[in-house]
Amino acid sequence: MTLYMAGATHHTPTLAQEVFDVTGAGDTVIATLGVMIAAGADLPVAAGVANHAAGIVVGKLGTAVVLPEELGG
């Protein structure tokens, strides 16, 4: 995932894993990004967590959720 900001670019690579289903990955990214920003996180941190959340859901079958403990929280 790459975040473009004025004067800065932040790239967060994916972690290699087996992908089962990409359904909802984009929805997970935008929802996680929104929650992180609402919680006060800066954009690079929020994008990193959103990328991690998307990586979790693609490893599950069908439409799935990410639990806080899966994100390390």
PyMOL Python script that loads the backbone (N, CA, C, O; Angstrom):
from pymol import cmd

cmd.read_pdbstr("""\
ATOM      1  N   MET A   1       0.850  -1.153   0.000  1.00  0.00           N
ATOM      2  CA  MET A   1       0.000   0.000   0.000  1.00  0.00           C
ATOM      3  C   MET A   1       0.905   1.227   0.000  1.00  0.00           C
ATOM      4  O   MET A   1       1.894   1.277   0.731  1.00  0.00           O
ATOM      5  N   THR A   2       0.569   2.199  -0.808  1.00  0.00           N
ATOM      6  CA  THR A   2       1.353   3.432  -0.858  1.00  0.00           C
ATOM      7  C   THR A   2       0.463   4.608  -0.523  1.00  0.00           C
ATOM      8  O   THR A   2      -0.625   4.759  -1.079  1.00  0.00           O
ATOM      9  N   LEU A   3       0.936   5.438   0.390  1.00  0.00           N
ATOM     10  CA  LEU A   3       0.236   6.647   0.815  1.00  0.00           C
ATOM     11  C   LEU A   3       1.012   7.838   0.282  1.00  0.00           C
ATOM     12  O   LEU A   3       2.188   8.016   0.599  1.00  0.00           O
ATOM     13  N   TYR A   4       0.355   8.649  -0.524  1.00  0.00           N
ATOM     14  CA  TYR A   4       0.977   9.849  -1.072  1.00  0.00           C
ATOM     15  C   TYR A   4       0.480  11.051  -0.300  1.00  0.00           C
ATOM     16  O   TYR A   4      -0.722  11.309  -0.241  1.00  0.00           O
ATOM     17  N   MET A   5       1.413  11.793   0.298  1.00  0.00           N
ATOM     18  CA  MET A   5       1.087  13.015   1.029  1.00  0.00           C
ATOM     19  C   MET A   5       1.969  14.127   0.485  1.00  0.00           C
ATOM     20  O   MET A   5       2.995  13.861  -0.141  1.00  0.00           O
ATOM     21  N   ALA A   6       1.579  15.347   0.717  1.00  0.00           N
ATOM     22  CA  ALA A   6       2.376  16.484   0.255  1.00  0.00           C
ATOM     23  C   ALA A   6       3.800  16.368   0.794  1.00  0.00           C
ATOM     24  O   ALA A   6       4.021  16.426   2.004  1.00  0.00           O
ATOM     25  N   GLY A   7       4.750  16.207  -0.101  1.00  0.00           N
ATOM     26  CA  GLY A   7       6.152  16.139   0.288  1.00  0.00           C
ATOM     27  C   GLY A   7       6.630  14.807   0.812  1.00  0.00           C
ATOM     28  O   GLY A   7       7.798  14.685   1.181  1.00  0.00           O
ATOM     29  N   ALA A   8       5.766  13.794   0.859  1.00  0.00           N
ATOM     30  CA  ALA A   8       6.195  12.510   1.405  1.00  0.00           C
ATOM     31  C   ALA A   8       5.406  11.364   0.769  1.00  0.00           C
ATOM     32  O   ALA A   8       4.237  11.506   0.412  1.00  0.00           O
ATOM     33  N   THR A   9       6.077  10.243   0.643  1.00  0.00           N
ATOM     34  CA  THR A   9       5.434   9.023   0.178  1.00  0.00           C
ATOM     35  C   THR A   9       5.770   7.927   1.177  1.00  0.00           C
ATOM     36  O   THR A   9       6.935   7.736   1.526  1.00  0.00           O
ATOM     37  N   HIS A  10       4.763   7.215   1.633  1.00  0.00           N
ATOM     38  CA  HIS A  10       4.959   6.130   2.590  1.00  0.00           C
ATOM     39  C   HIS A  10       4.470   4.838   1.945  1.00  0.00           C
ATOM     40  O   HIS A  10       3.306   4.719   1.563  1.00  0.00           O
ATOM     41  N   HIS A  11       5.381   3.872   1.829  1.00  0.00           N
ATOM     42  CA  HIS A  11       5.021   2.588   1.228  1.00  0.00           C
ATOM     43  C   HIS A  11       5.080   1.503   2.298  1.00  0.00           C
ATOM     44  O   HIS A  11       6.078   1.356   3.004  1.00  0.00           O
ATOM     45  N   THR A  12       3.992   0.748   2.399  1.00  0.00           N
ATOM     46  CA  THR A  12       3.927  -0.373   3.331  1.00  0.00           C
ATOM     47  C   THR A  12       3.795  -1.648   2.515  1.00  0.00           C
ATOM     48  O   THR A  12       2.758  -1.866   1.889  1.00  0.00           O
ATOM     49  N   PRO A  13       4.816  -2.494   2.504  1.00  0.00           N
ATOM     50  CA  PRO A  13       4.724  -3.735   1.728  1.00  0.00           C
ATOM     51  C   PRO A  13       3.773  -4.728   2.391  1.00  0.00           C
ATOM     52  O   PRO A  13       3.505  -4.646   3.590  1.00  0.00           O
ATOM     53  N   THR A  14       3.275  -5.656   1.599  1.00  0.00           N
ATOM     54  CA  THR A  14       2.453  -6.719   2.158  1.00  0.00           C
ATOM     55  C   THR A  14       3.350  -7.801   2.727  1.00  0.00           C
ATOM     56  O   THR A  14       4.523  -7.910   2.368  1.00  0.00           O
ATOM     57  N   LEU A  15       2.791  -8.588   3.609  1.00  0.00           N
ATOM     58  CA  LEU A  15       3.511  -9.737   4.134  1.00  0.00           C
ATOM     59  C   LEU A  15       3.055 -10.953   3.339  1.00  0.00           C
ATOM     60  O   LEU A  15       1.857 -11.163   3.152  1.00  0.00           O
ATOM     61  N   ALA A  16       3.994 -11.739   2.880  1.00  0.00           N
ATOM     62  CA  ALA A  16       3.668 -12.913   2.066  1.00  0.00           C
ATOM     63  C   ALA A  16       2.807 -13.883   2.861  1.00  0.00           C
ATOM     64  O   ALA A  16       3.117 -14.232   4.000  1.00  0.00           O
ATOM     65  N   GLN A  17       1.720 -14.306   2.234  1.00  0.00           N
ATOM     66  CA  GLN A  17       0.834 -15.276   2.855  1.00  0.00           C
ATOM     67  C   GLN A  17      -0.035 -15.904   1.781  1.00  0.00           C
ATOM     68  O   GLN A  17      -0.049 -15.446   0.639  1.00  0.00           O
ATOM     69  N   GLU A  18      -0.748 -16.936   2.143  1.00  0.00           N
ATOM     70  CA  GLU A  18      -1.650 -17.572   1.198  1.00  0.00           C
ATOM     71  C   GLU A  18      -2.966 -16.786   1.169  1.00  0.00           C
ATOM     72  O   GLU A  18      -3.574 -16.543   2.211  1.00  0.00           O
ATOM     73  N   VAL A  19      -3.395 -16.395  -0.027  1.00  0.00           N
ATOM     74  CA  VAL A  19      -4.628 -15.635  -0.190  1.00  0.00           C
ATOM     75  C   VAL A  19      -5.754 -16.608  -0.518  1.00  0.00           C
ATOM     76  O   VAL A  19      -5.647 -17.416  -1.440  1.00  0.00           O
ATOM     77  N   PHE A  20      -6.839 -16.514   0.254  1.00  0.00           N
ATOM     78  CA  PHE A  20      -8.001 -17.373   0.024  1.00  0.00           C
ATOM     79  C   PHE A  20      -9.115 -16.633  -0.697  1.00  0.00           C
ATOM     80  O   PHE A  20      -9.769 -17.205  -1.569  1.00  0.00           O
ATOM     81  N   ASP A  21      -9.346 -15.363  -0.347  1.00  0.00           N
ATOM     82  CA  ASP A  21     -10.474 -14.628  -0.909  1.00  0.00           C
ATOM     83  C   ASP A  21     -10.244 -13.138  -0.692  1.00  0.00           C
ATOM     84  O   ASP A  21     -10.014 -12.702   0.436  1.00  0.00           O
ATOM     85  N   VAL A  22     -10.304 -12.360  -1.760  1.00  0.00           N
ATOM     86  CA  VAL A  22     -10.072 -10.912  -1.639  1.00  0.00           C
ATOM     87  C   VAL A  22     -11.362 -10.133  -1.401  1.00  0.00           C
ATOM     88  O   VAL A  22     -11.343  -8.903  -1.349  1.00  0.00           O
ATOM     89  N   THR A  23     -12.490 -10.844  -1.254  1.00  0.00           N
ATOM     90  CA  THR A  23     -13.765 -10.183  -1.003  1.00  0.00           C
ATOM     91  C   THR A  23     -13.683  -9.317   0.251  1.00  0.00           C
ATOM     92  O   THR A  23     -13.351  -9.804   1.331  1.00  0.00           O
ATOM     93  N   GLY A  24     -13.983  -8.047   0.100  1.00  0.00           N
ATOM     94  CA  GLY A  24     -14.035  -7.150   1.245  1.00  0.00           C
ATOM     95  C   GLY A  24     -12.716  -6.537   1.666  1.00  0.00           C
ATOM     96  O   GLY A  24     -12.681  -5.771   2.630  1.00  0.00           O
ATOM     97  N   ALA A  25     -11.634  -6.848   0.977  1.00  0.00           N
ATOM     98  CA  ALA A  25     -10.332  -6.309   1.381  1.00  0.00           C
ATOM     99  C   ALA A  25     -10.310  -4.778   1.300  1.00  0.00           C
ATOM    100  O   ALA A  25      -9.804  -4.118   2.208  1.00  0.00           O
ATOM    101  N   GLY A  26     -10.848  -4.218   0.235  1.00  0.00           N
ATOM    102  CA  GLY A  26     -10.886  -2.766   0.099  1.00  0.00           C
ATOM    103  C   GLY A  26     -11.793  -2.123   1.129  1.00  0.00           C
ATOM    104  O   GLY A  26     -11.478  -1.058   1.660  1.00  0.00           O
ATOM    105  N   ASP A  27     -12.920  -2.764   1.415  1.00  0.00           N
ATOM    106  CA  ASP A  27     -13.823  -2.266   2.453  1.00  0.00           C
ATOM    107  C   ASP A  27     -13.122  -2.274   3.806  1.00  0.00           C
ATOM    108  O   ASP A  27     -13.278  -1.348   4.602  1.00  0.00           O
ATOM    109  N   THR A  28     -12.354  -3.319   4.057  1.00  0.00           N
ATOM    110  CA  THR A  28     -11.610  -3.420   5.311  1.00  0.00           C
ATOM    111  C   THR A  28     -10.590  -2.298   5.419  1.00  0.00           C
ATOM    112  O   THR A  28     -10.419  -1.710   6.487  1.00  0.00           O
ATOM    113  N   VAL A  29      -9.912  -1.999   4.316  1.00  0.00           N
ATOM    114  CA  VAL A  29      -8.915  -0.928   4.319  1.00  0.00           C
ATOM    115  C   VAL A  29      -9.561   0.405   4.676  1.00  0.00           C
ATOM    116  O   VAL A  29      -9.087   1.096   5.578  1.00  0.00           O
ATOM    117  N   ILE A  30     -10.628   0.773   3.988  1.00  0.00           N
ATOM    118  CA  ILE A  30     -11.219   2.085   4.221  1.00  0.00           C
ATOM    119  C   ILE A  30     -11.854   2.183   5.602  1.00  0.00           C
ATOM    120  O   ILE A  30     -11.797   3.237   6.235  1.00  0.00           O
ATOM    121  N   ALA A  31     -12.460   1.091   6.077  1.00  0.00           N
ATOM    122  CA  ALA A  31     -13.055   1.103   7.413  1.00  0.00           C
ATOM    123  C   ALA A  31     -11.980   1.230   8.488  1.00  0.00           C
ATOM    124  O   ALA A  31     -12.127   2.011   9.428  1.00  0.00           O
ATOM    125  N   THR A  32     -10.906   0.468   8.350  1.00  0.00           N
ATOM    126  CA  THR A  32      -9.817   0.519   9.329  1.00  0.00           C
ATOM    127  C   THR A  32      -9.134   1.876   9.300  1.00  0.00           C
ATOM    128  O   THR A  32      -8.803   2.430  10.349  1.00  0.00           O
ATOM    129  N   LEU A  33      -8.922   2.413   8.110  1.00  0.00           N
ATOM    130  CA  LEU A  33      -8.308   3.730   7.982  1.00  0.00           C
ATOM    131  C   LEU A  33      -9.162   4.781   8.690  1.00  0.00           C
ATOM    132  O   LEU A  33      -8.642   5.622   9.423  1.00  0.00           O
ATOM    133  N   GLY A  34     -10.465   4.727   8.469  1.00  0.00           N
ATOM    134  CA  GLY A  34     -11.373   5.683   9.110  1.00  0.00           C
ATOM    135  C   GLY A  34     -11.364   5.581  10.622  1.00  0.00           C
ATOM    136  O   GLY A  34     -11.333   6.596  11.317  1.00  0.00           O
ATOM    137  N   VAL A  35     -11.390   4.352  11.136  1.00  0.00           N
ATOM    138  CA  VAL A  35     -11.373   4.150  12.587  1.00  0.00           C
ATOM    139  C   VAL A  35     -10.063   4.648  13.184  1.00  0.00           C
ATOM    140  O   VAL A  35     -10.064   5.293  14.233  1.00  0.00           O
ATOM    141  N   MET A  36      -8.947   4.354  12.525  1.00  0.00           N
ATOM    142  CA  MET A  36      -7.643   4.787  13.032  1.00  0.00           C
ATOM    143  C   MET A  36      -7.520   6.311  13.058  1.00  0.00           C
ATOM    144  O   MET A  36      -7.006   6.883  14.019  1.00  0.00           O
ATOM    145  N   ILE A  37      -7.990   6.959  12.004  1.00  0.00           N
ATOM    146  CA  ILE A  37      -7.932   8.424  11.962  1.00  0.00           C
ATOM    147  C   ILE A  37      -8.840   9.010  13.041  1.00  0.00           C
ATOM    148  O   ILE A  37      -8.460   9.963  13.720  1.00  0.00           O
ATOM    149  N   ALA A  38     -10.044   8.441  13.202  1.00  0.00           N
ATOM    150  CA  ALA A  38     -10.963   8.911  14.241  1.00  0.00           C
ATOM    151  C   ALA A  38     -10.372   8.730  15.638  1.00  0.00           C
ATOM    152  O   ALA A  38     -10.674   9.494  16.554  1.00  0.00           O
ATOM    153  N   ALA A  39      -9.528   7.713  15.789  1.00  0.00           N
ATOM    154  CA  ALA A  39      -8.886   7.455  17.074  1.00  0.00           C
ATOM    155  C   ALA A  39      -7.658   8.337  17.300  1.00  0.00           C
ATOM    156  O   ALA A  39      -7.046   8.298  18.367  1.00  0.00           O
ATOM    157  N   GLY A  40      -7.300   9.133  16.285  1.00  0.00           N
ATOM    158  CA  GLY A  40      -6.190  10.069  16.449  1.00  0.00           C
ATOM    159  C   GLY A  40      -4.872   9.652  15.843  1.00  0.00           C
ATOM    160  O   GLY A  40      -3.868  10.343  16.016  1.00  0.00           O
ATOM    161  N   ALA A  41      -4.851   8.527  15.131  1.00  0.00           N
ATOM    162  CA  ALA A  41      -3.602   8.077  14.505  1.00  0.00           C
ATOM    163  C   ALA A  41      -3.255   8.970  13.313  1.00  0.00           C
ATOM    164  O   ALA A  41      -4.146   9.483  12.636  1.00  0.00           O
ATOM    165  N   ASP A  42      -1.968   9.150  13.062  1.00  0.00           N
ATOM    166  CA  ASP A  42      -1.582   9.906  11.864  1.00  0.00           C
ATOM    167  C   ASP A  42      -1.728   8.993  10.642  1.00  0.00           C
ATOM    168  O   ASP A  42      -1.811   7.773  10.780  1.00  0.00           O
ATOM    169  N   LEU A  43      -1.759   9.585   9.457  1.00  0.00           N
ATOM    170  CA  LEU A  43      -2.040   8.825   8.238  1.00  0.00           C
ATOM    171  C   LEU A  43      -1.082   7.668   7.981  1.00  0.00           C
ATOM    172  O   LEU A  43      -1.553   6.579   7.653  1.00  0.00           O
ATOM    173  N   PRO A  44       0.232   7.834   8.109  1.00  0.00           N
ATOM    174  CA  PRO A  44       1.119   6.683   7.848  1.00  0.00           C
ATOM    175  C   PRO A  44       0.850   5.500   8.780  1.00  0.00           C
ATOM    176  O   PRO A  44       0.873   4.350   8.342  1.00  0.00           O
ATOM    177  N   VAL A  45       0.599   5.771  10.037  1.00  0.00           N
ATOM    178  CA  VAL A  45       0.299   4.691  10.986  1.00  0.00           C
ATOM    179  C   VAL A  45      -1.039   4.056  10.635  1.00  0.00           C
ATOM    180  O   VAL A  45      -1.160   2.831  10.613  1.00  0.00           O
ATOM    181  N   ALA A  46      -2.045   4.886  10.359  1.00  0.00           N
ATOM    182  CA  ALA A  46      -3.374   4.380   9.996  1.00  0.00           C
ATOM    183  C   ALA A  46      -3.313   3.521   8.738  1.00  0.00           C
ATOM    184  O   ALA A  46      -3.961   2.476   8.671  1.00  0.00           O
ATOM    185  N   ALA A  47      -2.546   3.947   7.749  1.00  0.00           N
ATOM    186  CA  ALA A  47      -2.416   3.174   6.509  1.00  0.00           C
ATOM    187  C   ALA A  47      -1.719   1.839   6.770  1.00  0.00           C
ATOM    188  O   ALA A  47      -2.084   0.825   6.176  1.00  0.00           O
ATOM    189  N   GLY A  48      -0.737   1.834   7.639  1.00  0.00           N
ATOM    190  CA  GLY A  48      -0.047   0.588   7.973  1.00  0.00           C
ATOM    191  C   GLY A  48      -0.964  -0.410   8.647  1.00  0.00           C
ATOM    192  O   GLY A  48      -0.933  -1.598   8.324  1.00  0.00           O
ATOM    193  N   VAL A  49      -1.781   0.057   9.579  1.00  0.00           N
ATOM    194  CA  VAL A  49      -2.721  -0.827  10.264  1.00  0.00           C
ATOM    195  C   VAL A  49      -3.791  -1.310   9.286  1.00  0.00           C
ATOM    196  O   VAL A  49      -4.183  -2.476   9.322  1.00  0.00           O
ATOM    197  N   ALA A  50      -4.263  -0.418   8.416  1.00  0.00           N
ATOM    198  CA  ALA A  50      -5.263  -0.795   7.409  1.00  0.00           C
ATOM    199  C   ALA A  50      -4.712  -1.858   6.463  1.00  0.00           C
ATOM    200  O   ALA A  50      -5.425  -2.792   6.093  1.00  0.00           O
ATOM    201  N   ASN A  51      -3.463  -1.721   6.076  1.00  0.00           N
ATOM    202  CA  ASN A  51      -2.817  -2.710   5.219  1.00  0.00           C
ATOM    203  C   ASN A  51      -2.736  -4.063   5.930  1.00  0.00           C
ATOM    204  O   ASN A  51      -2.987  -5.109   5.332  1.00  0.00           O
ATOM    205  N   HIS A  52      -2.388  -4.022   7.195  1.00  0.00           N
ATOM    206  CA  HIS A  52      -2.307  -5.251   7.989  1.00  0.00           C
ATOM    207  C   HIS A  52      -3.685  -5.912   8.094  1.00  0.00           C
ATOM    208  O   HIS A  52      -3.799  -7.131   7.964  1.00  0.00           O
ATOM    209  N   ALA A  53      -4.723  -5.116   8.328  1.00  0.00           N
ATOM    210  CA  ALA A  53      -6.089  -5.636   8.435  1.00  0.00           C
ATOM    211  C   ALA A  53      -6.524  -6.298   7.130  1.00  0.00           C
ATOM    212  O   ALA A  53      -7.133  -7.367   7.146  1.00  0.00           O
ATOM    213  N   ALA A  54      -6.214  -5.667   6.012  1.00  0.00           N
ATOM    214  CA  ALA A  54      -6.562  -6.251   4.716  1.00  0.00           C
ATOM    215  C   ALA A  54      -5.835  -7.578   4.510  1.00  0.00           C
ATOM    216  O   ALA A  54      -6.402  -8.526   3.969  1.00  0.00           O
ATOM    217  N   GLY A  55      -4.594  -7.637   4.939  1.00  0.00           N
ATOM    218  CA  GLY A  55      -3.831  -8.877   4.837  1.00  0.00           C
ATOM    219  C   GLY A  55      -4.454 -10.007   5.641  1.00  0.00           C
ATOM    220  O   GLY A  55      -4.358 -11.175   5.264  1.00  0.00           O
ATOM    221  N   ILE A  56      -5.085  -9.657   6.736  1.00  0.00           N
ATOM    222  CA  ILE A  56      -5.753 -10.667   7.556  1.00  0.00           C
ATOM    223  C   ILE A  56      -7.001 -11.188   6.858  1.00  0.00           C
ATOM    224  O   ILE A  56      -7.216 -12.398   6.795  1.00  0.00           O
ATOM    225  N   VAL A  57      -7.834 -10.277   6.328  1.00  0.00           N
ATOM    226  CA  VAL A  57      -9.100 -10.736   5.734  1.00  0.00           C
ATOM    227  C   VAL A  57      -8.905 -11.530   4.455  1.00  0.00           C
ATOM    228  O   VAL A  57      -9.719 -12.404   4.158  1.00  0.00           O
ATOM    229  N   VAL A  58      -7.863 -11.262   3.691  1.00  0.00           N
ATOM    230  CA  VAL A  58      -7.665 -12.061   2.471  1.00  0.00           C
ATOM    231  C   VAL A  58      -7.238 -13.487   2.789  1.00  0.00           C
ATOM    232  O   VAL A  58      -7.292 -14.359   1.921  1.00  0.00           O
ATOM    233  N   GLY A  59      -6.825 -13.728   3.999  1.00  0.00           N
ATOM    234  CA  GLY A  59      -6.467 -15.072   4.428  1.00  0.00           C
ATOM    235  C   GLY A  59      -7.661 -15.867   4.937  1.00  0.00           C
ATOM    236  O   GLY A  59      -7.511 -17.005   5.382  1.00  0.00           O
ATOM    237  N   LYS A  60      -8.861 -15.258   4.870  1.00  0.00           N
ATOM    238  CA  LYS A  60     -10.082 -15.919   5.321  1.00  0.00           C
ATOM    239  C   LYS A  60     -11.002 -16.132   4.123  1.00  0.00           C
ATOM    240  O   LYS A  60     -10.890 -15.437   3.114  1.00  0.00           O
ATOM    241  N   LEU A  61     -11.899 -17.087   4.242  1.00  0.00           N
ATOM    242  CA  LEU A  61     -12.853 -17.354   3.165  1.00  0.00           C
ATOM    243  C   LEU A  61     -14.084 -16.463   3.303  1.00  0.00           C
ATOM    244  O   LEU A  61     -14.607 -16.278   4.402  1.00  0.00           O
ATOM    245  N   GLY A  62     -14.540 -15.915   2.183  1.00  0.00           N
ATOM    246  CA  GLY A  62     -15.755 -15.110   2.167  1.00  0.00           C
ATOM    247  C   GLY A  62     -15.586 -13.771   2.838  1.00  0.00           C
ATOM    248  O   GLY A  62     -14.473 -13.342   3.140  1.00  0.00           O
ATOM    249  N   THR A  63     -16.714 -13.114   3.067  1.00  0.00           N
ATOM    250  CA  THR A  63     -16.695 -11.827   3.763  1.00  0.00           C
ATOM    251  C   THR A  63     -16.347 -12.079   5.217  1.00  0.00           C
ATOM    252  O   THR A  63     -17.011 -12.871   5.887  1.00  0.00           O
ATOM    253  N   ALA A  64     -15.307 -11.410   5.713  1.00  0.00           N
ATOM    254  CA  ALA A  64     -14.814 -11.688   7.048  1.00  0.00           C
ATOM    255  C   ALA A  64     -14.543 -10.402   7.814  1.00  0.00           C
ATOM    256  O   ALA A  64     -14.472  -9.318   7.235  1.00  0.00           O
ATOM    257  N   VAL A  65     -14.396 -10.541   9.108  1.00  0.00           N
ATOM    258  CA  VAL A  65     -14.057  -9.416   9.966  1.00  0.00           C
ATOM    259  C   VAL A  65     -12.648  -9.615  10.518  1.00  0.00           C
ATOM    260  O   VAL A  65     -12.111 -10.723  10.528  1.00  0.00           O
ATOM    261  N   VAL A  66     -12.074  -8.516  10.974  1.00  0.00           N
ATOM    262  CA  VAL A  66     -10.787  -8.558  11.656  1.00  0.00           C
ATOM    263  C   VAL A  66     -11.036  -8.210  13.114  1.00  0.00           C
ATOM    264  O   VAL A  66     -11.600  -7.159  13.418  1.00  0.00           O
ATOM    265  N   LEU A  67     -10.623  -9.073  13.998  1.00  0.00           N
ATOM    266  CA  LEU A  67     -10.803  -8.837  15.427  1.00  0.00           C
ATOM    267  C   LEU A  67      -9.628  -8.039  15.980  1.00  0.00           C
ATOM    268  O   LEU A  67      -8.508  -8.163  15.485  1.00  0.00           O
ATOM    269  N   PRO A  68      -9.873  -7.217  17.008  1.00  0.00           N
ATOM    270  CA  PRO A  68      -8.776  -6.418  17.576  1.00  0.00           C
ATOM    271  C   PRO A  68      -7.556  -7.252  17.951  1.00  0.00           C
ATOM    272  O   PRO A  68      -6.422  -6.816  17.755  1.00  0.00           O
ATOM    273  N   GLU A  69      -7.783  -8.451  18.489  1.00  0.00           N
ATOM    274  CA  GLU A  69      -6.637  -9.278  18.892  1.00  0.00           C
ATOM    275  C   GLU A  69      -5.824  -9.766  17.688  1.00  0.00           C
ATOM    276  O   GLU A  69      -4.644 -10.089  17.825  1.00  0.00           O
ATOM    277  N   GLU A  70      -6.452  -9.819  16.516  1.00  0.00           N
ATOM    278  CA  GLU A  70      -5.723 -10.199  15.302  1.00  0.00           C
ATOM    279  C   GLU A  70      -4.793  -9.075  14.843  1.00  0.00           C
ATOM    280  O   GLU A  70      -3.783  -9.325  14.185  1.00  0.00           O
ATOM    281  N   LEU A  71      -5.140  -7.844  15.195  1.00  0.00           N
ATOM    282  CA  LEU A  71      -4.303  -6.696  14.843  1.00  0.00           C
ATOM    283  C   LEU A  71      -3.230  -6.441  15.897  1.00  0.00           C
ATOM    284  O   LEU A  71      -2.375  -5.573  15.724  1.00  0.00           O
ATOM    285  N   GLY A  72      -3.279  -7.189  16.968  1.00  0.00           N
ATOM    286  CA  GLY A  72      -2.294  -7.006  18.032  1.00  0.00           C
ATOM    287  C   GLY A  72      -2.787  -6.070  19.107  1.00  0.00           C
ATOM    288  O   GLY A  72      -1.991  -5.548  19.888  1.00  0.00           O
ATOM    289  N   GLY A  73      -4.099  -5.844  19.164  1.00  0.00           N
ATOM    290  CA  GLY A  73      -4.630  -4.900  20.147  1.00  0.00           C
ATOM    291  C   GLY A  73      -5.591  -5.466  21.051  1.00  0.00           C
ATOM    292  O   GLY A  73      -6.106  -4.765  21.922  1.00  0.00           O
TER     293      GLY A  73
END
""", "prot")
cmd.dss("prot")
cmd.show_as("cartoon", "prot")
cmd.util.cbc("prot")
cmd.orient("prot")
